[in-house]
Amino acid sequence: MIKKYVSYICVIFLFAACNQSPKNTCLIEGKIANLTKLKMHFVMERQNELKVDTVICNKDGSFTYRTEADSLSPVIIYFEDGKHHTTVWLQNQAKITLSGDITYPELILAGGGNVNDILSRLKEKNKKILKERRDLIDRKNAIDPKDSLVSDIINESQYSSKILNLNYTLKEKAKAFIKKRPENPASLILFQEFILTWGEPVEAKSCLDLFTGEVTETSLYKNLLNELNETLERIQKSSLGAVAPDFSVITIDGKDTLSLNSFKNKYLLLTFSASWCDFCAGNYTELIQIRKKISNNKLGMLTISLDENKNAWNKLVKREKMNWYHSVDTAGWKSSMTYLYNINEIPANILIDKNKVIVGRGLPKDSLIRIINRE
């Protein structure tokens, strides 16, 4: 999926409230219940650079933070070592009060300022949906992925389906609000949280084009627009009929560096997988069957593993006897290959023909074999 506007920053700065001047500042204070980590990180943009401040909460979750605020601007507040976050809008000389329970981070409310008040009212209005969604996520995450009980597999599938349905409901509610209030910064937050995260890029772009007025001059809007345009361009470059992006990867044994030119005059089946991917297990058998049916002279095969542990994938390759090229990118989902080929889920496959043109994405085994055997 599309990456968020601001990700969790590891490098932090110590915040000293006593040195802040009250002029052109905004005060944020409040109390968040059930925090297990007392550090809160405040991330914002200042003069085209990210600024990160850290506040140490009291044991009861109460805190006070003051920062510069010359104009309306967003600050993302991270809790629990970046596991959860909420966004509030700063205003000059405003006082913003945060309240809520970290058990339900989506329901943390910010009072103070028109934008924050609108967002908090929307959260209250959709409290039942947001709470149900968080409960389902927690139940799903509580299932041990190593547990192969049929009941657990069924429950996980049911939880995932229900979460997707709730995501769709929230996304549609956000779209309806944006259409009514395209000039409001609150709409931009809703877009970021519900449309950009859960919607398809083309759908997100059409929604972002609805925005009008001063909100389109904010750095957040411009960054979201640039990021979305980059994503759409990347999708176009890796879509059916496009010339496949070139790459350079090192094989798992370290003996070869592969690129598109390594597979001259043959098809290339480029696949993406990982040893920790439960859904990928059935895919190995199909790939082995493809390798047996089509010779290496006609079809080259390369699997990109997203394992952070190279040995884990190497053991799986040997156990399953997957006799083709493999490369492990320990960057995982941050892999340059997932970026180049717009891979958002695994297992995934891309078929590239002799002219380096993408002729298939996500094709089943029989379709892959039929296309390759046409010649």
Secondary structure, DSSP 8 states (H G I E B T S, - for coil): ----SS---SS-EE--GGG--STTEEEEEEEEET-S--EEEEEEEETTEEEEEEEE--TTSEEEEEEE-SS-EEEEEEEGGGTEEEEEEE-TT-EEEEEEETTSGGG-EEESSHHHHHHHHHHHHTHHHHHHHHHHHHHHHHS-TT---HHHHHHHHHHHHHHHHHHHHHHHHHHHHHHH-TT-HHHHHHIIIIIHHHS-HHHHHHHHTT--GGGGGSHHHHHHHHHHHHHHHHHHHTSTTSB-----EE-TTSS-EE-GGGGTTSEEEEEEE-TT-GGGHHHHHHHHHHHHHS-TTTEEEEEEE--SSHHHHHHHHHHHT--SEEEE-TTGGG-HHHHHTT--SSSEEEEE-TTSBEEEES--HHHHHHHHTT-
